[in-house]
Amino acid sequence: MSVMAYSTDEQAETTGADSISPSSSHHQTHAMAYVHKVGLPPKQDLFKEFKATVKETFFADDPLRSFKDQPKSRKFILGIQAIFPILEWGRHYNLTKFRGDLIAGLTIASLCIPQDIGYAKLAYMDPEYGLYSSFVPPLIYAFMGSSRDIAIGPVAVVSLLLGSLLQEVIDPFKNPVEYRQLAFTATFFAGITQAALGILRLGFLIDFLSHAAIVGFMGGAAITIALQQLKGFLGIKHFTKKTDITSVMKSVISSAEHGWNWQTIVIGACFLSFLLTAKYIGKRNKKLFWVPAIAPLISVVLSTLFVFLTHAEKKGVSIVNHIEKGINPPSADQIFFSGPFLTKGFRIGVVAGMIALTEATAIGRTFAAMKDYQLDGNKEMVALGAMNIVGSMTSCYVATGSFSRSAVNYMAGCQTAVSNIVMSCVVFLTLQFITPLFKYTPNAILAAIIISAVIGLLDFEAVVLIWKIDKFDFVACMGAFFGVVFSSVEIGLLIAVCISFAKILLQVTRPRTALLGKIPRTTVYRNTQQYPDATKVSGVLIVRVDSAIYFSNSNYVRERLLRWLTDEEERVKAENQPRIQFLVVDLSPVTDIDTSGIHALEELNSSLKKRDVQVKNTIRFYFICLGFLASFFNKTRPAPKKWSKVGEICLPEELVFSWYAACSGESRSCGDPQAPCFKFCKFDRRGQNLPHRGRCCIILLSQTSGSTSLTPTKLK
């Protein structure tokens, strides 16, 4: 099949109207003054093409743009500033910004101190290790990170994930020293993973975990974390090590008769009510954001004072007891660089690092969009990786961005990452002087603080929105949620990743196709499922392919188009309507096509030719396509010797333009001045003006082997 195109001039447009008779076609052929060719891209050698592909894949943001045309001394300074952004924005720092950072830093410090103690227990670490992780990592991030709003420290989800994975390898109660060593090893490899992704510019890998899967995973983790706090909230001494809801509820019910402590329950319930009320106040009135931020510290102070004055610990109320005083001790010599725990620490570190990276990146992007500044994702990964590598050598476990603390940091008016430095200074003073005062802090208050914090991870509005938009995304969300709740954190994570990849594969291998119909009183053609009022053109089947055509889906596209045709033929036969004369395939949404796709379309054309013989030349096959495909058919198919007019068809205006723009690059005479390939009633949009708006009619012609031709029919 050869494809050619011509455009009429303005005089022909005013006289030609919508239908073009055979008698006037010769005059109009000579009157064609405008032929707009589509320029083919310049031919490139293999090396240049490969170089351009690599650059677009890994360096789409052009990170070296600022280094162009700069002297060597300036390039050195820019390189140092790229590694340590604080050297760039620090030159413009002033007292006004410091005042905002000071208030924000003090506010998030009051929130992070009680949270860190509780999160350390989630990871089966001693309370001081939670505080260690809010001292060194925020300092490193403040110098290397590019986000102004993110608050660094331990988070509930990563703490739970790390604790559940580590305890499967080493019992934290029987071998606490080796357990800590494995935790530092996992933290080290988490940092290596994050930094490597940033340096190699592979940050796009974290985007494979869909938003729906993350919502479900976070919601399931919130339920699991809250269930784990029932041990401290109810005063249970013997509790299951499993995290699934079935095991936890069995443990809670079995200990109900003798294991619950009513004094602990009263303390926990009272302060949980206080924390939830404070959170509600802060949510209703944004100016009172400091109320939920300072509420956890007030709860710790009041509950500690209450237990100390009443000696409630003697009545069975579980307390923290001892928190090590002093700053982080070095731990580089405790990391497993050899032995059987090396591979296990690496595996756990990679998983924890990816989850921490996903959470921090999402938080950073959210607040960067709110403040309208650019966030370099790869720099963020390098900064997060560096702080965890250093943290693993200073008795810290995996730290990342905390959404609750980052939100408080944002609302408190932070200006730069100096707020993290202020928070670190407060944690430093706490470690040096205040930790002995936490001796009488009840574990019930820590459980209440964690429960109130993780409630925010349950995003019901997002789940409802996912259900309304995409049912498959909802399946991914619920799969991750139930996987975490009813099995374990790692199983839920595995389900989330698998469903995300399954969706990608399904969309690639099974692209959507749509049956198009004409919207009444317009020349617009749309999906008949989305527009029930759209009417099908009699005798014509118009199908749109909504995806690129690759080797993985080319056969499906061919089979689906044939199935559309078969279904439509059966329908029109049952309804005694005119049989299908034309199959028009709209390929305008197709952004790319490979050799397998071209072969599939050729096979489709061959199949239609065979069917054409069987139905006595009543079916013709036409492509409305982009330049590459049209060029392919023009170059590989010789011009026909004889043409026959088979009809005139009204098609969507935008499709006509796409067809014309694609095919006009190879426009030429087909040898018969009475039979141009097709002709439409408007100029090209990129060329001349449009004399009038209306329907677009195309004269369709088919190559024939003899003199037999069909009677011209106007199809509407």
C-alpha positions as semicolon CSV with decimal commas, in nm:
position;residue;x (nm);y (nm);z (nm)
1;M;0,000;0,000;0,000
2;S;0,146;0,333;-0,098
3;V;0,044;0,653;0,075
4;M;0,051;1,004;-0,076
5;A;-0,085;1,343;0,028
6;Y;-0,164;1,678;-0,123
7;S;-0,298;2,007;0,007
8;T;-0,525;2,244;-0,183
9;D;-0,466;2,615;-0,206
10;E;-0,712;2,872;-0,085
11;Q;-0,888;2,904;-0,419
12;A;-0,948;2,532;-0,439
13;E;-1,064;2,536;-0,078
14;T;-1,336;2,789;-0,143
15;T;-1,468;2,606;-0,445
16;G;-1,409;2,247;-0,345
17;A;-1,648;2,235;-0,048
18;D;-1,663;1,905;0,140
19;S;-1,716;1,653;-0,138
20;I;-1,479;1,625;-0,431
21;S;-1,614;1,495;-0,756
22;P;-1,400;1,292;-0,996
23;S;-1,451;1,552;-1,270
24;S;-1,292;1,828;-1,065
25;S;-1,004;1,625;-0,926
26;H;-0,780;1,695;-1,231
27;H;-0,823;2,073;-1,193
28;Q;-0,758;2,057;-0,820
29;T;-0,448;1,843;-0,869
30;H;-0,289;2,121;-1,076
31;A;-0,410;2,384;-0,827
32;M;-0,224;2,230;-0,536
33;A;0,021;2,500;-0,433
34;Y;0,115;2,388;-0,087
35;V;0,287;2,062;-0,011
36;H;0,430;2,055;0,342
37;K;0,693;1,792;0,380
38;V;0,785;1,644;0,715
39;G;1,161;1,665;0,753
40;L;1,332;1,343;0,846
41;P;1,571;1,364;1,144
42;P;1,940;1,378;1,056
43;K;2,105;1,041;1,041
44;Q;2,332;0,978;1,339
45;D;2,603;0,726;1,391
46;L;2,564;0,453;1,650
47;F;2,796;0,613;1,906
48;K;2,618;0,949;1,902
49;E;2,279;0,785;1,928
50;F;2,393;0,570;2,221
51;K;2,548;0,875;2,390
52;A;2,227;1,074;2,354
53;T;2,020;0,787;2,494
54;V;2,247;0,746;2,798
55;K;2,245;1,120;2,863
56;E;1,867;1,139;2,846
57;T;1,830;0,835;3,074
58;F;2,082;0,918;3,347
59;F;2,146;1,292;3,305
60;A;1,807;1,428;3,204
61;D;1,847;1,725;3,440
62;D;2,187;1,815;3,286
63;P;2,372;1,840;3,622
64;L;2,691;1,977;3,464
65;R;2,523;2,276;3,302
66;S;2,657;2,521;3,561
67;F;3,014;2,406;3,486
68;K;3,003;2,506;3,119
69;D;3,238;2,785;3,009
70;Q;3,376;2,830;3,361
71;P;3,744;2,860;3,458
72;K;3,905;2,574;3,649
73;S;3,904;2,762;3,979
74;R;3,532;2,832;3,945
75;K;3,463;2,470;3,850
76;F;3,641;2,356;4,167
77;I;3,426;2,587;4,380
78;L;3,108;2,472;4,205
79;G;3,210;2,109;4,261
80;I;3,255;2,166;4,635
81;Q;2,920;2,348;4,651
82;A;2,753;2,059;4,467
83;I;2,871;1,820;4,739
84;F;2,804;2,062;5,027
85;P;2,511;2,291;4,932
86;I;2,544;2,472;5,266
87;L;2,845;2,655;5,121
88;E;2,620;2,802;4,854
89;W;2,313;2,912;5,050
90;G;2,516;2,983;5,365
91;R;2,661;3,299;5,205
92;H;2,313;3,455;5,207
93;Y;2,219;3,344;5,557
94;N;2,106;3,614;5,802
95;L;1,952;3,665;6,144
96;T;1,598;3,672;6,007
97;K;1,637;3,322;5,868
98;F;1,809;3,207;6,185
99;R;1,515;3,321;6,396
100;G;1,279;3,102;6,192
101;D;1,521;2,806;6,202
102;L;1,572;2,843;6,578
103;I;1,200;2,829;6,654
104;A;1,149;2,538;6,415
105;G;1,450;2,348;6,551
106;L;1,336;2,381;6,912
107;T;0,985;2,275;6,817
108;I;1,086;1,958;6,633
109;A;1,336;1,875;6,910
110;S;1,053;1,870;7,163
111;L;0,873;1,626;6,934
112;C;1,165;1,404;6,834
113;I;1,310;1,331;7,182
114;P;1,014;1,128;7,314
115;Q;0,952;0,978;6,968
116;D;1,314;0,863;6,934
117;I;1,301;0,679;7,264
118;G;0,986;0,497;7,152
119;Y;1,112;0,424;6,800
120;A;1,429;0,268;6,939
121;K;1,211;0,015;7,118
122;L;1,042;-0,067;6,786
123;A;1,384;-0,158;6,650
124;Y;1,462;-0,356;6,970
125;M;1,741;-0,112;7,054
126;D;1,812;0,063;7,383
127;P;1,647;0,409;7,412
128;E;1,971;0,604;7,377
129;Y;2,029;0,471;7,026
130;G;1,718;0,649;6,909
131;L;1,860;0,975;7,045
132;Y;2,199;0,899;6,886
133;S;2,025;0,873;6,550
134;S;1,882;1,223;6,591
135;F;2,219;1,376;6,673
136;V;2,480;1,282;6,410
137;P;2,270;1,214;6,094
138;P;2,088;1,552;6,100
139;L;2,424;1,730;6,122
140;I;2,558;1,546;5,817
141;Y;2,239;1,609;5,623
142;A;2,241;1,981;5,705
143;F;2,575;2,015;5,523
144;M;2,499;1,784;5,227
145;G;2,120;1,788;5,180
146;S;1,932;2,021;4,948
147;S;1,590;2,018;5,118
148;R;1,506;2,312;5,343
149;D;1,219;2,149;5,525
150;I;1,291;1,781;5,584
151;A;1,359;1,679;5,946
152;I;1,598;1,386;5,989
153;G;1,582;1,108;6,247
154;P;1,442;0,761;6,316
155;V;1,094;0,690;6,182
156;A;0,834;0,435;6,285
157;V;0,812;0,233;5,961
158;V;1,187;0,189;5,914
159;S;1,234;0,111;6,284
160;L;0,966;-0,158;6,266
161;L;1,106;-0,299;5,941
162;L;1,461;-0,306;6,076
163;G;1,355;-0,466;6,404
164;S;1,144;-0,736;6,236
165;L;1,420;-0,829;5,992
166;L;1,703;-0,823;6,247
167;Q;1,526;-1,034;6,508
168;E;1,486;-1,314;6,253
169;V;1,865;-1,343;6,243
170;I;1,969;-1,266;6,603
171;D;1,760;-1,262;6,919
172;P;1,784;-0,905;7,059
173;F;1,727;-1,023;7,418
174;K;1,966;-1,318;7,426
175;N;2,246;-1,161;7,217
176;P;2,205;-0,782;7,245
177;V;2,568;-0,705;7,150
178;E;2,563;-0,904;6,825
179;Y;2,217;-0,768;6,751
180;R;2,349;-0,410;6,771
181;Q;2,645;-0,503;6,552
182;L;2,411;-0,641;6,288
183;A;2,200;-0,324;6,314
184;F;2,508;-0,107;6,251
185;T;2,606;-0,333;5,959
186;A;2,260;-0,300;5,806
187;T;2,275;0,079;5,854
188;F;2,614;0,091;5,682
189;F;2,489;-0,097;5,377
190;A;2,170;0,107;5,373
191;G;2,388;0,416;5,340
192;I;2,602;0,251;5,071
193;T;2,288;0,162;4,875
194;Q;2,146;0,513;4,896
195;A;2,475;0,683;4,805
196;A;2,535;0,442;4,515
197;L;2,191;0,513;4,369
198;G;2,264;0,884;4,384
199;I;2,617;0,867;4,242
200;L;2,515;0,630;3,961
201;R;2,200;0,838;3,905
202;L;1,971;0,542;3,945
203;G;1,720;0,720;4,162
204;F;1,442;0,647;3,912
205;L;1,442;0,289;4,045
206;I;1,250;0,395;4,355
207;D;0,969;0,519;4,129
208;F;0,887;0,158;4,045
209;L;0,712;0,137;4,381
210;S;0,380;0,298;4,297
211;H;0,206;0,557;4,511
212;A;-0,086;0,320;4,572
213;A;0,148;0,047;4,696
214;I;0,321;0,294;4,928
215;V;-0,015;0,411;5,070
216;G;-0,115;0,051;5,142
217;F;0,224;-0,039;5,286
218;M;0,229;0,265;5,515
219;G;-0,127;0,198;5,631
220;G;-0,049;-0,165;5,708
221;A;0,270;-0,063;5,889
222;A;0,072;0,186;6,097
223;I;-0,169;-0,087;6,210
224;T;0,121;-0,322;6,287
225;I;0,310;-0,057;6,484
226;A;0,001;0,032;6,684
227;L;-0,059;-0,337;6,765
228;Q;0,301;-0,375;6,879
229;Q;0,246;-0,092;7,129
230;L;-0,022;-0,290;7,310
231;K;0,257;-0,455;7,508
232;G;0,356;-0,127;7,674
233;F;0,006;0,022;7,667
234;L;-0,150;-0,271;7,855
235;G;0,151;-0,354;8,070
236;I;0,201;-0,703;7,923
237;K;0,531;-0,866;8,020
238;H;0,530;-1,169;7,788
239;F;0,449;-1,069;7,432
240;T;0,482;-1,238;7,093
241;K;0,776;-1,153;6,867
242;K;0,560;-1,189;6,555
243;T;0,405;-0,884;6,394
244;D;0,096;-1,024;6,218
245;I;-0,241;-0,927;6,364
246;T;-0,344;-1,286;6,439
247;S;-0,041;-1,360;6,658
248;V;-0,060;-1,024;6,833
249;M;-0,430;-1,058;6,918
250;K;-0,377;-1,413;7,046
251;S;-0,098;-1,287;7,272
252;V;-0,313;-0,998;7,398
253;I;-0,618;-1,216;7,469
254;S;-0,418;-1,495;7,633
255;S;-0,259;-1,248;7,877
256;A;-0,585;-1,065;7,956
257;E;-0,660;-1,259;8,273
258;H;-0,333;-1,208;8,459
259;G;-0,101;-1,008;8,232
260;W;-0,272;-0,667;8,208
261;N;-0,192;-0,386;8,452
262;W;-0,481;-0,147;8,513
263;Q;-0,258;0,136;8,641
264;T;-0,057;0,122;8,318
265;I;-0,377;0,124;8,112
266;V;-0,509;0,432;8,294
267;I;-0,184;0,624;8,241
268;G;-0,166;0,527;7,874
269;A;-0,532;0,599;7,801
270;C;-0,528;0,941;7,969
271;F;-0,222;1,065;7,786
272;L;-0,328;0,910;7,453
273;S;-0,652;1,108;7,481
274;F;-0,446;1,420;7,555
275;L;-0,220;1,361;7,253
276;L;-0,510;1,298;7,016
277;T;-0,690;1,609;7,142
278;A;-0,377;1,817;7,087
279;K;-0,342;1,677;6,735
280;Y;-0,706;1,760;6,662
281;I;-0,656;2,119;6,783
282;G;-0,350;2,162;6,565
283;K;-0,535;2,020;6,264
284;R;-0,833;2,251;6,308
285;N;-0,625;2,565;6,364
286;K;-0,298;2,581;6,170
287;K;-0,173;2,866;6,389
288;L;-0,171;2,627;6,684
289;F;0,068;2,383;6,513
290;W;0,295;2,400;6,819
291;V;0,029;2,235;7,039
292;P;0,061;1,881;6,892
293;A;0,437;1,936;6,852
294;I;0,502;2,003;7,220
295;A;0,231;1,768;7,354
296;P;0,455;1,454;7,353
297;L;0,723;1,626;7,561
298;I;0,463;1,758;7,805
299;S;0,322;1,406;7,832
300;V;0,665;1,262;7,909
301;V;0,736;1,525;8,174
302;L;0,398;1,492;8,346
303;S;0,389;1,110;8,337
304;T;0,747;1,083;8,460
305;L;0,672;1,321;8,746
306;F;0,354;1,129;8,829
307;V;0,533;0,792;8,844
308;F;0,818;0,938;9,049
309;L;0,585;1,092;9,307
310;T;0,350;0,793;9,335
311;H;0,613;0,518;9,298
312;A;0,385;0,354;9,045
313;E;0,674;0,133;8,928
314;K;0,629;-0,065;9,250
315;K;0,269;-0,140;9,147
316;G;0,365;-0,300;8,818
317;V;0,393;0,007;8,594
318;S;0,678;-0,061;8,351
319;I;0,931;0,223;8,320
320;V;1,230;0,302;8,098
321;N;1,476;0,262;8,390
322;H;1,814;0,357;8,248
323;I;1,926;0,564;7,949
324;E;2,300;0,584;7,886
325;K;2,441;0,932;7,939
326;G;2,679;1,091;7,689
327;I;2,712;1,136;7,314
328;N;2,747;0,867;7,050
329;P;3,032;0,621;7,107
330;P;3,224;0,509;6,793
331;S;3,101;0,186;6,639
332;A;3,309;0,141;6,322
333;D;3,485;-0,159;6,475
334;Q;3,147;-0,326;6,544
335;I;3,037;-0,348;6,179
336;F;3,052;-0,697;6,026
337;F;3,286;-0,671;5,726
338;S;3,330;-1,049;5,715
339;G;3,170;-1,362;5,852
340;P;2,822;-1,513;5,817
341;F;2,639;-1,193;5,918
342;L;2,789;-0,984;5,636
343;T;2,548;-1,100;5,364
344;K;2,251;-1,088;5,600
345;G;2,338;-0,736;5,705
346;F;2,375;-0,637;5,340
347;R;2,035;-0,780;5,248
348;I;1,858;-0,610;5,540
349;G;2,041;-0,284;5,472
350;V;1,938;-0,273;5,107
351;V;1,570;-0,324;5,194
352;A;1,572;-0,073;5,480
353;G;1,771;0,177;5,274
354;M;1,528;0,164;4,983
355;I;1,224;0,213;5,208
356;A;1,395;0,499;5,392
357;L;1,493;0,655;5,060
358;T;1,141;0,629;4,922
359;E;0,993;0,799;5,228
360;A;1,253;1,077;5,240
361;T;1,226;1,148;4,867
362;A;0,847;1,170;4,881
363;I;0,863;1,407;5,179
364;G;1,131;1,625;5,019
365;R;0,941;1,656;4,692
366;T;0,618;1,741;4,873
367;F;0,759;2,035;5,066
368;A;0,978;2,152;4,776
369;A;0,663;2,181;4,563
370;M;0,486;2,370;4,842
371;K;0,769;2,625;4,866
372;D;0,839;2,624;4,491
373;Y;1,208;2,536;4,486
374;Q;1,400;2,269;4,299
375;L;1,508;1,952;4,476
376;D;1,788;1,744;4,326
377;G;1,686;1,384;4,391
378;N;2,031;1,240;4,325
379;K;2,198;1,484;4,565
380;E;1,940;1,390;4,824
381;M;2,029;1,024;4,787
382;V;2,399;1,095;4,827
383;A;2,330;1,305;5,138
384;L;2,105;1,041;5,294
385;G;2,359;0,772;5,214
386;A;2,649;0,969;5,360
387;M;2,464;1,042;5,684
388;N;2,375;0,673;5,732
389;I;2,732;0,562;5,655
390;V;2,866;0,805;5,915
391;G;2,578;0,714;6,146
392;S;2,666;0,344;6,132
393;M;3,012;0,436;6,262
394;T;2,870;0,647;6,546
395;S;2,619;0,403;6,703
396;C;2,318;0,510;6,494
397;Y;2,068;0,297;6,309
398;V;1,891;0,388;5,985
399;A;1,764;0,747;5,984
400;T;1,557;0,921;5,719
401;G;1,307;1,202;5,677
402;S;1,011;1,200;5,914
403;F;0,684;1,326;5,771
404;S;0,534;1,433;6,105
405;R;0,847;1,620;6,212
406;S;0,896;1,767;5,864
407;A;0,538;1,897;5,868
408;V;0,597;2,059;6,208
409;N;0,927;2,198;6,081
410;Y;0,750;2,351;5,782
411;M;0,464;2,501;5,985
412;A;0,707;2,636;6,246
413;G;0,863;2,855;5,979
414;C;1,194;2,686;5,902
415;Q;1,402;2,863;5,639
416;T;1,697;2,630;5,584
417;A;1,850;2,303;5,704
418;V;1,987;2,491;6,005
419;S;1,673;2,378;6,189
420;N;1,823;2,026;6,182
421;I;2,140;2,164;6,340
422;V;1,936;2,330;6,616
423;M;1,753;2,002;6,679
424;S;2,085;1,815;6,696
425;C;2,216;2,064;6,953
426;V;1,909;2,010;7,172
427;V;1,951;1,631;7,144
428;F;2,318;1,673;7,234
429;L;2,227;1,865;7,550
430;T;1,967;1,600;7,631
431;L;2,224;1,320;7,600
432;Q;2,475;1,507;7,809
433;F;2,259;1,628;8,095
434;I;1,892;1,521;8,085
435;T;1,882;1,147;8,010
436;P;1,894;1,042;8,380
437;L;1,563;1,223;8,427
438;F;1,392;0,978;8,191
439;K;1,446;0,691;8,434
440;Y;1,087;0,699;8,565
441;T;0,923;0,757;8,227
442;P;0,651;0,489;8,190
443;N;0,659;0,274;7,876
444;A;0,285;0,333;7,843
445;I;0,345;0,698;7,755
446;L;0,597;0,599;7,488
447;A;0,338;0,359;7,345
448;A;0,076;0,636;7,347
449;I;0,316;0,874;7,168
450;I;0,388;0,618;6,896
451;I;0,021;0,530;6,848
452;S;-0,074;0,896;6,811
453;A;0,212;0,945;6,564
454;V;0,135;0,649;6,336
455;I;-0,235;0,734;6,308
456;G;-0,130;0,994;6,051
457;L;0,001;0,715;5,827
458;L;-0,357;0,594;5,770
459;D;-0,460;0,799;5,465
460;F;-0,827;0,709;5,409
461;E;-0,883;0,992;5,160
462;A;-0,600;0,863;4,941
463;V;-0,746;0,512;4,946
464;V;-1,090;0,640;4,839
465;L;-0,930;0,846;4,561
466;I;-0,730;0,545;4,441
467;W;-1,050;0,339;4,429
468;K;-1,226;0,603;4,219
469;I;-0,938;0,650;3,976
470;D;-0,783;0,308;3,919
471;K;-0,913;-0,026;4,046
472;F;-0,584;-0,201;3,972
473;D;-0,402;0,056;4,188
474;F;-0,657;-0,018;4,460
475;V;-0,570;-0,388;4,438
476;A;-0,201;-0,298;4,478
477;C;-0,285;-0,079;4,777
478;M;-0,494;-0,345;4,950
479;G;-0,244;-0,619;4,865
480;A;0,036;-0,432;5,037
481;F;-0,190;-0,341;5,331
482;F;-0,316;-0,693;5,402
483;G;0,029;-0,839;5,338
484;V;0,175;-0,627;5,619
485;V;-0,118;-0,672;5,858
486;F;-0,176;-1,044;5,820
487;S;0,175;-1,167;5,744
488;S;0,481;-0,948;5,803
489;V;0,637;-0,622;5,698
490;E;0,874;-0,786;5,449
491;I;0,592;-0,991;5,290
492;G;0,380;-0,678;5,254
493;L;0,674;-0,498;5,095
494;L;0,731;-0,788;4,859
495;I;0,364;-0,788;4,758
496;A;0,378;-0,412;4,696
497;V;0,684;-0,444;4,471
498;C;0,543;-0,744;4,282
499;I;0,208;-0,577;4,216
500;S;0,381;-0,256;4,102
501;F;0,593;-0,450;3,853
502;A;0,292;-0,655;3,745
503;K;0,107;-0,335;3,662
504;I;0,397;-0,209;3,454
505;L;0,420;-0,537;3,263
506;L;0,044;-0,548;3,212
507;Q;0,036;-0,196;3,069
508;V;0,328;-0,269;2,837
509;T;0,207;-0,608;2,712
510;R;-0,165;-0,527;2,702
511;P;-0,204;-0,169;2,577
512;R;-0,547;-0,015;2,568
513;T;-0,741;0,015;2,248
514;A;-1,055;0,219;2,202
515;L;-1,345;0,216;1,958
516;L;-1,405;0,571;1,836
517;G;-1,736;0,729;1,750
518;K;-1,849;1,071;1,631
519;I;-1,992;1,308;1,891
520;P;-2,322;1,449;1,760
521;R;-2,314;1,794;1,597
522;T;-1,934;1,800;1,599
523;T;-1,644;1,663;1,398
524;V;-1,486;1,522;1,713
525;Y;-1,433;1,148;1,752
526;R;-1,397;1,000;2,100
527;N;-1,400;0,670;2,288
528;T;-1,752;0,527;2,273
529;Q;-1,721;0,388;2,627
530;Q;-1,637;0,728;2,772
531;Y;-1,886;0,909;2,548
532;P;-2,204;0,698;2,521
533;D;-2,363;0,954;2,287
534;A;-2,086;0,910;2,030
535;T;-2,220;0,744;1,714
536;K;-2,032;0,501;1,496
537;V;-1,981;0,584;1,130
538;S;-2,181;0,350;0,910
539;G;-1,957;0,105;0,728
540;V;-1,643;0,226;0,904
541;L;-1,462;0,089;1,208
542;I;-1,227;0,338;1,376
543;V;-0,996;0,197;1,643
544;R;-0,734;0,386;1,841
545;V;-0,419;0,230;1,990
546;D;-0,319;0,412;2,309
547;S;0,038;0,294;2,356
548;A;0,372;0,248;2,188
549;I;0,396;-0,075;1,989
550;Y;0,689;-0,293;2,093
551;F;0,790;-0,656;2,054
552;S;0,615;-0,729;2,384
553;N;0,271;-0,612;2,268
554;S;0,280;-0,615;1,887
555;N;0,103;-0,951;1,852
556;Y;-0,161;-0,847;2,103
557;V;-0,228;-0,523;1,910
558;R;-0,270;-0,717;1,585
559;E;-0,501;-0,975;1,742
560;R;-0,701;-0,709;1,926
561;L;-0,761;-0,511;1,608
562;L;-0,882;-0,824;1,429
563;R;-1,106;-0,904;1,726
564;W;-1,253;-0,553;1,714
565;L;-1,328;-0,605;1,346
566;T;-1,482;-0,950;1,401
567;D;-1,702;-0,824;1,685
568;E;-1,817;-0,528;1,483
569;E;-1,896;-0,744;1,180
570;E;-2,109;-0,974;1,395
571;R;-2,290;-0,676;1,544
572;V;-2,376;-0,509;1,215
573;K;-2,483;-0,843;1,068
574;A;-2,717;-0,908;1,361
575;E;-2,864;-0,556;1,332
576;N;-2,892;-0,570;0,950
577;Q;-2,667;-0,268;0,908
578;P;-2,426;-0,200;0,619
579;R;-2,120;-0,418;0,639
580;I;-1,781;-0,279;0,740
581;Q;-1,605;-0,128;0,438
582;F;-1,314;0,047;0,608
583;L;-1,094;-0,020;0,908
584;V;-0,919;0,298;1,023
585;V;-0,650;0,255;1,287
586;D;-0,562;0,574;1,473
587;L;-0,194;0,554;1,569
588;S;-0,155;0,918;1,670
589;P;-0,105;0,827;2,041
590;V;0,170;0,580;1,943
591;T;0,496;0,744;2,049
592;D;0,729;0,468;1,929
593;I;0,725;0,152;1,722
594;D;0,996;-0,108;1,668
595;T;1,053;-0,364;1,394
596;S;0,828;-0,619;1,564
597;G;0,547;-0,364;1,563
598;I;0,596;-0,294;1,193
599;H;0,589;-0,665;1,111
600;A;0,271;-0,705;1,316
601;L;0,103;-0,428;1,118
602;E;0,218;-0,588;0,794
603;E;0,068;-0,918;0,907
604;L;-0,252;-0,734;0,994
605;N;-0,260;-0,585;0,647
606;S;-0,209;-0,931;0,495
607;S;-0,490;-1,076;0,706
608;L;-0,724;-0,802;0,592
609;K;-0,631;-0,862;0,230
610;K;-0,727;-1,227;0,265
611;R;-1,051;-1,126;0,427
612;D;-1,096;-0,869;0,152
613;V;-1,098;-1,145;-0,112
614;Q;-1,354;-1,342;0,084
615;V;-1,591;-1,050;0,121
616;K;-1,549;-0,927;-0,235
617;N;-1,334;-0,621;-0,187
618;T;-1,557;-0,458;0,072
619;I;-1,286;-0,407;0,336
620;R;-0,990;-0,175;0,304
621;F;-0,720;-0,107;0,565
622;Y;-0,580;0,242;0,628
623;F;-0,330;0,376;0,880
624;I;-0,358;0,718;1,032
625;C;-0,015;0,737;1,179
626;L;0,300;0,927;1,263
627;G;0,580;1,002;1,024
628;F;0,798;0,700;1,100
629;L;0,539;0,442;1,005
630;A;0,417;0,634;0,702
631;S;0,774;0,679;0,587
632;F;0,836;0,308;0,630
633;F;0,543;0,210;0,412
634;N;0,628;0,473;0,152
635;K;0,987;0,356;0,126
636;T;0,908;-0,013;0,118
637;R;0,601;-0,011;-0,105
638;P;0,622;0,090;-0,475
639;A;0,370;0,332;-0,619
640;P;0,064;0,155;-0,761
641;K;-0,002;0,155;-1,131
642;K;-0,374;0,200;-1,107
643;W;-0,609;0,334;-0,843
644;S;-0,982;0,299;-0,786
645;K;-1,196;0,530;-0,580
646;V;-1,379;0,335;-0,313
647;G;-1,551;0,609;-0,121
648;E;-1,541;0,932;0,071
649;I;-1,522;0,928;0,450
650;C;-1,563;1,191;0,722
651;L;-1,291;1,152;0,984
652;P;-1,185;1,343;1,296
653;E;-1,013;1,665;1,208
654;E;-0,712;1,600;1,430
655;L;-0,662;1,260;1,270
656;V;-0,670;1,408;0,923
657;F;-0,396;1,652;1,016
658;S;-0,187;1,376;1,172
659;W;-0,229;1,164;0,863
660;Y;-0,146;1,447;0,628
661;A;0,156;1,566;0,827
662;A;0,290;1,214;0,841
663;C;0,240;1,119;0,481
664;S;0,318;1,447;0,308
665;G;0,690;1,390;0,358
666;E;0,670;1,138;0,074
667;S;0,404;1,304;-0,137
668;R;0,430;1,228;-0,507
669;S;0,206;1,161;-0,801
670;C;0,070;0,811;-0,815
671;G;0,066;0,812;-1,193
672;D;-0,303;0,877;-1,234
673;P;-0,407;1,245;-1,218
674;Q;-0,769;1,141;-1,174
675;A;-0,688;0,937;-0,862
676;P;-0,482;1,113;-0,595
677;C;-0,427;0,907;-0,284
678;F;-0,642;1,122;-0,063
679;K;-0,749;1,482;-0,038
680;F;-0,896;1,682;0,247
681;C;-1,078;2,009;0,275
682;K;-0,841;2,212;0,496
683;F;-0,486;2,340;0,491
684;D;-0,219;2,201;0,717
685;R;-0,214;2,374;1,057
686;R;0,156;2,445;1,036
687;G;0,118;2,591;0,684
688;Q;-0,161;2,823;0,584
689;N;-0,474;2,950;0,754
690;L;-0,797;2,751;0,774
691;P;-1,067;2,913;0,558
692;H;-1,354;2,751;0,747
693;R;-1,426;2,502;1,016
694;G;-1,627;2,193;0,942
695;R;-1,610;1,826;0,877
696;C;-1,300;1,677;0,718
697;C;-1,368;1,453;0,421
698;I;-1,113;1,220;0,271
699;I;-1,131;1,058;-0,069
700;L;-1,019;0,700;-0,015
701;L;-0,867;0,508;-0,302
702;S;-0,743;0,155;-0,327
703;Q;-0,491;-0,010;-0,557
704;T;-0,664;-0,260;-0,786
705;S;-0,535;-0,526;-1,016
706;G;-0,796;-0,463;-1,282
707;S;-1,038;-0,205;-1,399
708;T;-1,310;-0,302;-1,155
709;S;-1,389;-0,033;-0,899
710;L;-1,654;0,020;-0,638
711;T;-1,926;0,274;-0,668
712;P;-1,823;0,593;-0,483
713;T;-2,014;0,618;-0,160
714;K;-2,029;0,907;0,082
715;L;-1,991;0,778;0,436
716;K;-2,104;0,991;0,727
